[in-house]
Amino acid sequence: MRNTLIVCSLVIMLVQQLPAQSNEEVVLNLSRSKFSWLINQQSDSLQAILDDRVLYIHSNGWAQTRQEILDDMNSGKLIYKKVDVQDAKVRLYDKTAIVNGTGRFSGVREGHEFDMTLSYTEVYVLRKKKWMLVTRHANRLP
């Protein structure tokens, strides 16, 4: 019993000494996780970070609300097969985080395959100690 307490105490001390993730790292990881959730159609995980008034603007001008994002993923109207983030950076302004990135996106929309390189901007807002995606906009790159 005593050895167990010593080991537990050591583990707690080591964990406390680990550097905490910065907000920039938290948001960047969240943004990358979001792409994984889209690919794997994990609507519960995605739903948890989408603000009620989120607006997705796609590179072709198509706009989606929160409910449309979830409905289109669940119905198969929009399926992401692969997302390769090539570069992404976060800038923080108080309780707002802006992610600017580029990546290669492939999938199927309404039965038509797509494969394109995009530049994107995502805006997250910190609400009740949780980062929420409030808008996303993408532009197609040559």
DOGU-887883 format. One line per 10 residues: number of its first residue (from 1); for each residue x, y, z of N, C-alpha, C. Coordinates in Angstrom, 3 decimals, always signed. Example, Ala and Ser with C-alpha at 12.3 -4.5 7.8 and 13.67 -1.06 7.14 Angstrom:
2
1) +13.190/-5.690/+7.800/+12.300/-4.500/+7.800/+13.200/-3.300/+7.800; +12.850/-2.250/+7.080/+13.670/-1.060/+7.140/+12.900/+0.030/+7.870
***
This chain:
142
1) +0.822/-1.195/+0.000/+0.000/+0.000/+0.000/+0.858/+1.247/+0.000; +1.895/+1.227/+0.840/+2.780/+2.380/+0.940/+3.478/+2.646/-0.402; +3.936/+1.575/-1.064/+4.598/+1.725/-2.368/+3.648/+2.326/-3.402; +2.395/+1.913/-3.370/+1.399/+2.454/-4.284/+1.218/+3.949/-4.067; +1.167/+4.366/-2.814/+1.029/+5.794/-2.510/+2.236/+6.583/-2.981; +3.407/+6.025/-2.821/+4.628/+6.707/-3.272/+4.614/+6.856/-4.786; +4.273/+5.781/-5.492/+4.219/+5.823/-6.958/+3.180/+6.843/-7.418; +2.003/+6.831/-6.822/+0.953/+7.789/-7.180/+1.423/+9.224/-6.939; +2.083/+9.453/-5.835/+2.594/+10.791/-5.521/+3.618/+11.238/-6.553; +4.503/+10.328/-6.959/+5.501/+10.653/-7.977/+4.853/+10.973/-9.324
11) +3.856/+10.185/-9.714/+3.153/+10.428/-10.973/+2.480/+11.794/-10.943; +1.815/+12.125/-9.862/+1.151/+13.425/-9.731/+2.170/+14.547/-9.836; +3.312/+14.398/-9.189/+4.347/+15.431/-9.246/+4.870/+15.608/-10.670; +5.072/+14.500/-11.379/+5.565/+14.577/-12.753/+4.544/+15.240/-13.671; +3.281/+14.878/-13.541/+2.227/+15.463/-14.366/+2.124/+16.963/-14.119; +2.259/+17.370/-12.875/+2.179/+18.792/-12.548/+3.344/+19.567/-13.142; +4.466/+18.909/-13.397/+5.628/+19.573/-13.959/+5.584/+19.652/-15.477; +4.709/+18.876/-16.106/+4.589/+18.936/-17.557/+4.028/+20.285/-17.963; +4.548/+20.844/-19.042/+4.017/+22.141/-19.462/+2.569/+21.995/-19.955; +1.728/+22.896/-19.522/+0.338/+22.884/-19.982/+0.307/+23.319/-21.441
21) -0.650/+22.793/-22.170/-0.788/+23.214/-23.561/-1.208/+24.671/-23.600; -0.624/+25.410/-24.510/-1.044/+26.796/-24.696/-2.395/+26.795/-25.406; -3.092/+27.911/-25.319/-4.375/+28.020/-26.028/-4.189/+27.853/-27.522; -3.052/+28.329/-28.049/-2.779/+28.151/-29.475/-2.730/+26.664/-29.833; -2.037/+25.882/-29.005/-1.935/+24.443/-29.251/-3.292/+23.762/-29.116; -4.069/+24.166/-28.135/-5.395/+23.586/-27.920/-6.271/+23.820/-29.151; -6.285/+25.050/-29.650/-7.128/+25.379/-30.805/-6.629/+24.670/-32.060; -5.317/+24.650/-32.264/-4.767/+23.974/-33.434/-5.098/+22.485/-33.403; -4.983/+21.853/-32.255/-5.349/+20.435/-32.121/-6.845/+20.226/-32.344; -7.647/+21.148/-31.860/-9.088/+21.062/-32.057/-9.444/+21.178/-33.541
31) -8.799/+22.113/-34.223/-9.037/+22.286/-35.657/-8.670/+21.016/-36.424; -7.532/+20.435/-36.107/-7.115/+19.193/-36.781/-8.046/+18.031/-36.423; -8.476/+17.975/-35.176/-9.421/+16.925/-34.768/-10.733/+17.059/-35.519; -11.165/+18.285/-35.739/-12.416/+18.532/-36.470/-12.374/+17.875/-37.839; -11.235/+17.981/-38.533/-11.116/+17.346/-39.848/-11.214/+15.825/-39.716; -10.613/+15.281/-38.691/-10.693/+13.834/-38.453/-12.140/+13.415/-38.192; -12.853/+14.211/-37.408/-14.253/+13.892/-37.111/-15.102/+13.957/-38.366; -14.811/+14.907/-39.259/-15.550/+14.994/-40.528/-15.296/+13.741/-41.368; -14.034/+13.332/-41.466/-13.674/+12.152/-42.262/-14.327/+10.891/-41.684; -14.282/+10.762/-40.367/-14.814/+9.564/-39.702/-16.296/+9.674/-39.353
41) -16.920/+10.749/-39.781/-18.345/+11.004/-39.563/-18.735/+10.867/-38.092; -17.941/+11.498/-37.235/-18.199/+11.503/-35.799/-19.020/+12.748/-35.461; -20.312/+12.662/-35.727/-21.171/+13.831/-35.574/-21.275/+14.309/-34.128; -21.207/+13.410/-33.148/-21.278/+13.835/-31.741/-20.095/+14.727/-31.371; -18.883/+14.314/-31.788/-17.690/+15.110/-31.497/-17.757/+16.451/-32.219; -18.152/+16.419/-33.483/-18.251/+17.646/-34.269/-19.303/+18.583/-33.690; -20.448/+18.042/-33.366/-21.555/+18.827/-32.818/-21.135/+19.571/-31.557; -20.275/+18.956/-30.759/-19.864/+19.545/-29.485/-19.046/+20.821/-29.637; -18.421/+21.034/-30.797/-17.599/+22.239/-30.980/-18.225/+23.262/-31.920; -19.364/+22.923/-32.533/-20.012/+23.856/-33.461/-20.934/+24.799/-32.703
51) -20.672/+26.080/-32.820/-21.550/+27.085/-32.234/-22.927/+26.981/-32.885; -23.967/+27.351/-32.156/-25.331/+27.287/-32.703/-25.486/+28.122/-33.972; -24.691/+29.200/-34.089/-24.799/+30.091/-35.248/-23.615/+29.952/-36.208; -22.902/+28.809/-36.133/-21.742/+28.615/-37.003/-22.151/+28.729/-38.469; -21.229/+29.235/-39.286/-21.459/+29.332/-40.721/-20.221/+28.830/-41.442; -20.392/+27.806/-42.251/-19.329/+27.254/-43.096/-19.511/+27.842/-44.480; -18.504/+28.484/-44.992/-18.531/+28.968/-46.377/-17.497/+28.149/-47.140; -17.967/+27.386/-48.114/-17.083/+26.538/-48.907/-16.464/+27.335/-50.055; -15.463/+26.749/-50.694/-14.706/+27.446/-51.741/-15.555/+27.794/-52.967; -16.677/+27.126/-53.137/-17.562/+27.428/-54.269/-18.688/+28.397/-53.886
61) -18.636/+28.918/-52.666/-19.648/+29.867/-52.214/-20.808/+29.234/-51.464; -20.873/+27.932/-51.430/-21.933/+27.201/-50.733/-21.804/+27.462/-49.240; -22.885/+27.823/-48.593/-22.890/+28.123/-47.158/-23.713/+27.075/-46.416; -23.216/+26.671/-45.244/-23.920/+25.692/-44.416/-24.057/+26.227/-42.992; -25.226/+25.989/-42.430/-25.470/+26.275/-41.019/-25.046/+25.050/-40.204; -25.130/+25.165/-38.908/-24.770/+24.054/-38.016/-25.572/+22.800/-38.359; -26.884/+22.969/-38.469/-27.740/+21.812/-38.740/-27.458/+21.222/-40.119; -27.187/+22.065/-41.094/-26.879/+21.571/-42.442/-25.553/+20.805/-42.468; -24.571/+21.287/-41.723/-23.284/+20.584/-41.652/-23.510/+19.164/-41.143; -24.242/+19.050/-40.028/-24.501/+17.740/-39.427/-25.395/+16.869/-40.304
71) -26.460/+17.451/-40.849/-27.373/+16.692/-41.711/-26.666/+16.194/-42.972; -25.863/+17.069/-43.602/-25.183/+16.689/-44.843/-24.129/+15.617/-44.608; -23.489/+15.646/-43.438/-22.520/+14.607/-43.099/-23.250/+13.286/-42.855; -24.324/+13.329/-42.077/-25.055/+12.106/-41.731/-25.777/+11.484/-42.922; -26.216/+12.316/-43.870/-26.939/+11.794/-45.031/-26.010/+11.321/-46.148; -24.732/+11.721/-46.076/-23.797/+11.368/-47.140/-23.766/+12.385/-48.264; -24.482/+13.496/-48.117/-24.452/+14.543/-49.142/-23.033/+15.084/-49.317; -22.300/+15.215/-48.196/-20.914/+15.661/-48.233/-20.075/+14.699/-47.401; -19.153/+14.026/-48.069/-18.278/+13.059/-47.407/-16.834/+13.490/-47.630; -16.123/+13.692/-46.536/-14.694/+13.975/-46.634/-13.948/+12.646/-46.553
81) -13.085/+12.394/-47.531/-12.294/+11.167/-47.535/-10.908/+11.395/-46.942; -10.349/+12.577/-47.213/-8.999/+12.854/-46.746/-8.789/+14.353/-46.623; -8.101/+14.743/-45.568/-7.693/+16.138/-45.380/-6.242/+16.116/-44.936; -5.381/+16.714/-45.751/-3.967/+16.843/-45.404/-3.676/+18.312/-45.141; -3.596/+18.670/-43.871/-3.258/+20.049/-43.521/-1.771/+20.229/-43.798; -1.464/+21.199/-44.655/-0.065/+21.450/-45.015/+0.558/+22.520/-44.136; -0.263/+23.431/-43.680/+0.229/+24.509/-42.826/-0.964/+25.082/-42.075; -0.781/+25.377/-40.813/-1.846/+26.012/-40.028/-1.205/+26.783/-38.880; -1.718/+27.979/-38.672/-1.229/+28.832/-37.593/-2.416/+29.433/-36.861; -2.218/+29.717/-35.582/-3.279/+30.276/-34.739/-2.829/+31.641/-34.231
91) -3.756/+32.594/-34.262/-3.544/+33.896/-33.624/-4.640/+34.084/-32.594; -4.254/+34.512/-31.395/-5.212/+34.704/-30.306/-5.469/+36.183/-30.051; -6.733/+36.503/-29.798/-7.165/+37.836/-29.409/-8.165/+37.662/-28.275; -7.704/+37.773/-27.052/-8.535/+37.557/-25.872/-9.227/+36.198/-25.961; -10.546/+36.189/-26.159/-11.300/+34.927/-26.194/-11.649/+34.504/-27.623; -10.861/+34.979/-28.589/-11.067/+34.637/-29.997/-9.774/+34.074/-30.560; -9.887/+32.981/-31.307/-8.732/+32.365/-31.955/-9.026/+32.261/-33.451; -8.056/+32.702/-34.251/-8.187/+32.630/-35.701/-7.155/+31.646/-36.225; -7.634/+30.664/-36.969/-6.759/+29.666/-37.584/-6.701/+29.960/-39.072; -5.500/+30.128/-39.597/-5.292/+30.255/-41.040/-4.473/+29.059/-41.475
101) -4.952/+28.362/-42.497/-4.243/+27.175/-42.937/-4.428/+26.894/-44.406; -3.642/+25.952/-44.892/-3.791/+25.427/-46.241/-3.771/+23.915/-46.142; -4.430/+23.284/-47.077/-4.443/+21.834/-47.074/-5.066/+21.275/-48.330; -4.917/+19.991/-48.490/-5.515/+19.279/-49.618/-6.731/+18.525/-49.095; -7.871/+18.757/-49.722/-9.145/+18.192/-49.297/-9.693/+17.318/-50.421; -10.122/+16.113/-50.061/-10.760/+15.251/-51.057/-11.978/+14.587/-50.440; -12.943/+14.313/-51.302/-14.173/+13.689/-50.844/-15.192/+13.600/-51.952; -16.454/+13.517/-51.547/-17.566/+13.402/-52.490/-18.681/+14.327/-52.034; -19.168/+15.146/-52.960/-20.319/+16.003/-52.672/-21.407/+15.682/-53.684; -22.540/+15.220/-53.179/-23.691/+14.851/-54.013/-23.279/+13.947/-55.172
111) -22.442/+12.944/-54.847/-22.038/+11.952/-55.835/-20.879/+12.358/-56.726; -20.373/+13.577/-56.586/-19.265/+14.058/-57.416/-17.997/+14.180/-56.572; -16.942/+13.509/-57.023/-15.689/+13.553/-56.284/-15.008/+14.902/-56.444; -14.297/+15.310/-55.392/-13.485/+16.522/-55.455/-12.139/+16.254/-54.818; -11.153/+16.972/-55.283/-9.799/+16.893/-54.752/-9.161/+18.243/-55.053; -8.951/+19.037/-54.008/-8.467/+20.396/-54.234/-7.604/+20.888/-53.084; -6.782/+21.854/-53.398/-5.983/+22.516/-52.371/-6.702/+23.793/-51.986; -6.879/+23.976/-50.682/-7.633/+25.116/-50.173/-6.811/+25.914/-49.174; -7.121/+27.186/-49.119/-6.701/+28.055/-48.029/-7.956/+28.249/-47.192; -7.825/+28.182/-45.867/-9.026/+28.313/-45.044/-8.754/+29.178/-43.821
121) -9.830/+29.761/-43.337/-9.806/+30.543/-42.103/-10.920/+30.021/-41.221; -10.577/+29.748/-39.962/-11.569/+29.331/-38.976/-11.482/+30.281/-37.794; -12.629/+30.604/-37.222/-12.667/+31.462/-36.046/-13.328/+30.691/-34.914; -12.615/+30.617/-33.790/-13.103/+29.960/-32.587/-13.265/+31.011/-31.491; -14.294/+30.839/-30.668/-14.541/+31.743/-29.550/-14.588/+30.904/-28.277; -13.936/+31.406/-27.234/-13.914/+30.712/-25.952/-15.170/+31.059/-25.164; -15.986/+30.020/-24.898/-17.229/+30.197/-24.143/-17.272/+29.151/-23.044; -17.403/+29.599/-21.816/-17.475/+28.685/-20.665/-16.329/+27.679/-20.691; -15.118/+28.200/-20.912/-13.880/+27.413/-20.910/-13.821/+26.374/-22.030; -14.572/+26.603/-23.118/-14.608/+25.666/-24.234/-14.520/+26.448/-25.545
131) -13.622/+26.028/-26.437/-13.479/+26.683/-27.735/-14.573/+26.191/-28.684; -15.304/+27.123/-29.271/-16.399/+26.811/-30.189/-16.099/+27.407/-31.564; -16.324/+26.630/-32.616/-16.144/+27.108/-33.982/-17.341/+27.960/-34.368; -17.088/+29.224/-34.742/-18.184/+30.132/-35.089/-18.262/+30.415/-36.588; -17.142/+30.256/-37.298/-17.195/+30.425/-38.747/-15.981/+29.788/-39.391; -16.166/+29.391/-40.639/-15.090/+28.813/-41.446/-15.301/+29.263/-42.870; -14.217/+29.653/-43.527/-14.282/+30.092/-44.915/-13.110/+29.486/-45.669; -13.369/+28.976/-46.858/-12.301/+28.349/-47.650/-12.232/+28.965/-49.045; -11.009/+29.051/-49.547/-10.754/+29.523/-50.913/-9.931/+28.476/-51.647; -10.293/+28.238/-52.888/-9.555/+27.257/-53.682/-8.249/+27.878/-54.179
141) -7.169/+27.115/-54.077/-5.874/+27.566/-54.578/-5.589/+26.904/-55.907; -4.794/+27.576/-56.738/-4.480/+26.994/-58.060/-3.656/+25.715/-57.929
***
